[in-house]
Amino acid sequence: MTSSSTAGGAAAGGTTTGGTTAGGAKTGVPSGSSAGGAGAESGAVAQPGAGARLRPRRRAGVPARAGGLLVLPPLLVVAVFVGIPVVSGVLYTLGHFGGLNSVVASIGLHQYAADHWWGTLAAYRTVLTSDSFLRSLVVTVEVTVSSVVVVFALALAVALYARLHGGRVARLVTALAVTPLFLPAVIGSYAILTFYAGDGALTTLAHTLGWGSAPRLSYTTWGVIVGQVWTNLPFAVLMLTSGLAAVPDALIEAARDAGAGPAQVVLRILLPMTKVPAVITATFTSIAVLGSFTVPYLVGPTAPTMLGVQLANAFQSFNQPQQSLVIAVVVFALASVVGVAYVRSNVRQARDAARGGTQ
């Protein structure tokens, strides 16, 4: 069959698209029934030209700002219950005692009123130059860094063991590491306090074995680190375990087939592909330790202590709300510095995903 007959048959039909096959059977669909009906039913508009695509039609009566209205209620809740108190507290630290700060300013001691239109930094100078604050700041940084390192190392070990070996033992170890998640921090703190006390189980066992100078971790900074590890380990284990589980088995098997040992699989396959979960783990653990109160208050020493405890003592014991809010601003600043790593990690991940989608 020649090309002219094919074209002529298509023109004579008038209601079909395509043409005829070698056996004379017609291909395509009627131009006015199937294609047009599908477009009409789905509310789509066909673009002109060959290989036309269906473009979704916007529903009538639905404004373009509907998505913004759905986000408005949670934004209002955050603004009223978080944003306004934060702004009011910062203004109070600068010496603005009016408005929402009038009640607390009327009962606070050792306050510094604003002497400029923007306020005063006298409260910040008083707090930041005091010996008690500087010692507590050093203790807070030491406890935070030590806790994050220990938590990350233990969680990574558990997650790698569960990913590479599996089995009942791995599931049991993971379950034990996650158990503190279901225990309140108060119960865990008292358990640590009694276990590591001078007459606790650890000291008694050490004396039984002839070790009379066994360390006592209760009411020490080391006890606070143990408590922070106990409290933050479950989240780290869950985050790193889920991150390692997302690595395809095919990559691990391919590396093993190429002669890579366990160390090379971990260093070149697993760890590079779990950067985002690792950053999230370190960031959230750091912020949790920086703002902690229960564990250092119950297990730690009286002085120097962490900034969360000193903040509460300045407000409750010494009736210095302005100084306590200055300490809160310092804790927030430290947490913000740590949060920069989390934000940069998310931005980098979104950028990589966008590049991968355009390729």
Buried (B, 14 or more C-beta within 10 A) or exposed (E): EEEEEBEEBBEEBEEBBEBBEEEEEBEBBBEEEEBEEEBEEEEBEEEEEEEEEBEEEEEEEEEEEEEEEEEEEEEEEEEEEEEEEEEBBBBBBBBBBEEBBEEBBEEBEEBBBBEEEEBBBBBBEBBBEEEBBEBBBEBBBBBBEBBBBBBBEBBBBBBBBBBBEEEEEBEEBBEEBBEBEEEEBEEBBEBBBEBBBEEBEBBEEBEEEEEEEBEBBBBBBBBBBBBBBBBBBBBBBBBBBEBBEEBEEEBBEEBBEEEBEEEEBBEEBBBEBBEBBBBBBBBBBBBBBBBBBBBBBBBBBEEBBBBBBBBBBBBEEEEBBBBBBBBBBBBBEBBEEBBEBBEEBEEEEEEEEEEEEEE
